[in-house]
């Protein structure tokens, strides 16, 4: 029996993992999260604060037969971007992984998937990253926990003889509630509030901003691929949808999806402007009988993440693009159209009553 522990199971990545593996014959899923879930009742949900080693050990004591781990847990500071450059936050995230691995003790681990991202290339520091960034271009930074976690994982793997794979997606698209970084929910709320206010939909950033994205379901597929692919073991891989997106162009389709006129791009900080409409959102949520009626509860820190992603009137000298050649050469070639992905995920959030139609 394969038993997979998914840490951070209610985040954008973790939820996609749970939904991919839940109910599959021959696979037992343990979903680890601090918050109570509102989906996937057919998996084993475990509540634990990974910052607490004793609580983590107690929570995972019944799961000493775990064979696979997907580690997608993350602690973010209230000031999201500042926290990305905070050594204390880096140490905390490394401690959370250590607590998880220590709690599993002598479990017969076969494979651990560790999540990173393009902060591996220093994109969060303001310095230009190599374009396209390849896996060997990673920049070790003491305020970034990625490499301390990777070193820790490798040390455990050498002792316990299990395999590991690091995945580095670009901007992750998926379904989640309360995530610190959920662009899909942010786009949906922004469009719906614009519709309610009777104003055109305006892209809050530079009209030429171009990035890559990664569907969380694609990440789940890559994690499963890596389990039994020798070329993926003890390796890091960039994972993206396979295309690029010009956000101002996508807003044409977003406006059409919600029946809105498209306005001119706006120089706007969403984290400052949009929380002012919390009462309006609650009115909409009550009228539409939404599953989550509090705006902060739905979006977490995602307005801040949207600003970090979009809200700049100054485009970077080069777009922050990464190469996915290494993954393709190793045998992982899944892809998806980013525009279609976002629309599909928005409709999923509507069907789940996280967003109104």
Buried (B, 14 or more C-beta within 10 A) or exposed (E): EBBBBBBBBBBBBBBBBBBBBBEEEEBBBBBBBBEEBEBBEEBBBBEBBBBBBEBBBEBBEEBEEBBBBBBBBBBBBEEBBEBBBBEEBBBBBBBBBBBBBEBBEEBEBBBBBBBBBBBBBBBBBEEEBBBBBBBEBBBEBEBBBBBBBBEBBBEBBEEBEBBBBBBBBBBBBBBBBBBBBBBBBBBBBBBBBBBBEEEBBBBBBBBEBBBBBBBBBBBBBBBBBBBEBEBBBEBBBBBBBBEBBBBBBBBEEBBEBBEBEBBEBBEBBBBEBBEEBEEBBBEBBEEBEBBBBEBBEBBBBBBBBBBBBBBBEEEBEEBBBBBBEBBBEBEBEBBBBBBEBBBBBBBBBBEBBBBBE
